[in-house]
């Protein structure tokens, strides 16, 4: 009986580990899709990636809703030229929640002014109706850039 229970526990752990690895890959793909949608000003892709109640926080303290983010990307208020991720860490906490910490080097025209900035960013992804959606994003400047 003990061997059977150990087998069941081991099989469950292996199944969870495999699922977590698949979920990490799925969330990393969504991260790339978000980057591409912002640069391409793709409102359909952005709408599909963002949860209806997303809070999208910027290093300036501005928090945008889904509609505000899509509108600012489309009208050029935030004109993303490049987004280069590094040091990405994706953690899966259950089958439906992923947290990403990533450093982003961003080249953007913000209100018509060019801006090159490095940001420490946390993004929270939740699987809703079988699809990963961004529910929260917050960015801060590294300490050396916070005086900019």
HUQUI-V525493 format. One record per backbone hydrogen bond with DSSP energy under -1.0 kcal/mol. CO is the residue of the C=O (numbers start at 1). NH is the residue of the N-H. E is the energy in kcal/mol with one decimal. If there is no record, write none. Layout:
CO/NH/E, CO/NH/E
//
This chain:
1/5/-2.4, 2/6/-2.5, 3/7/-2.4, 4/8/-2.6, 5/9/-2.6, 6/10/-2.7, 7/11/-2.8, 8/12/-2.4, 9/13/-2.4, 10/14/-2.5, 11/15/-2.3, 12/16/-2.5, 13/17/-2.9, 14/18/-2.4, 15/19/-2.4, 16/20/-3.1, 17/21/-2.1, 18/22/-2.2, 19/23/-2.8, 20/24/-2.5, 21/25/-2.0, 22/26/-2.4, 23/27/-2.7, 24/28/-2.5, 25/29/-2.1, 26/30/-2.1, 27/31/-2.3, 28/32/-1.9, 29/33/-2.5, 30/34/-2.6, 31/35/-2.3, 32/36/-2.6, 33/37/-2.5, 34/38/-2.4, 35/39/-2.1, 36/40/-2.5, 37/42/-2.2, 41/43/-1.0, 42/46/-2.5, 43/47/-2.5, 44/48/-1.9, 45/49/-1.8, 46/50/-2.1, 49/134/-3.0, 51/54/-1.8, 55/137/-2.3, 56/64/-2.3, 58/61/-1.9, 62/58/-2.9, 64/56/-2.5, 65/69/-2.5, 66/70/-2.4, 67/71/-2.5, 68/72/-2.5, 69/73/-2.1, 70/74/-2.4, 71/75/-2.6, 72/78/-2.4, 77/111/-3.3, 79/109/-2.1, 82/107/-2.6, 84/105/-2.4, 86/103/-2.7, 89/101/-2.2, 91/99/-2.7, 94/97/-1.2, 96/127/-2.3, 97/93/-2.4, 98/125/-3.2, 99/91/-2.7, 100/123/-2.6, 101/89/-2.7, 102/121/-2.8, 103/86/-2.2, 104/119/-2.7, 105/84/-2.8, 106/117/-2.5, 107/81/-3.2, 107/82/-1.8, 108/115/-2.3, 109/79/-2.8, 110/113/-1.5, 113/110/-2.7, 115/108/-2.7, 117/106/-3.4, 119/104/-2.9, 120/140/-2.5, 121/102/-2.4, 122/138/-2.4, 123/100/-3.1, 124/135/-2.8, 124/136/-1.3, 125/98/-3.0, 126/133/-2.5, 128/131/-1.7, 131/128/-3.1, 133/126/-2.6, 134/51/-2.6, 135/55/-1.5, 136/124/-2.9, 137/57/-4.0, 138/122/-2.6, 140/120/-3.1, 142/145/-2.0, 142/146/-1.0, 145/148/-2.1
//
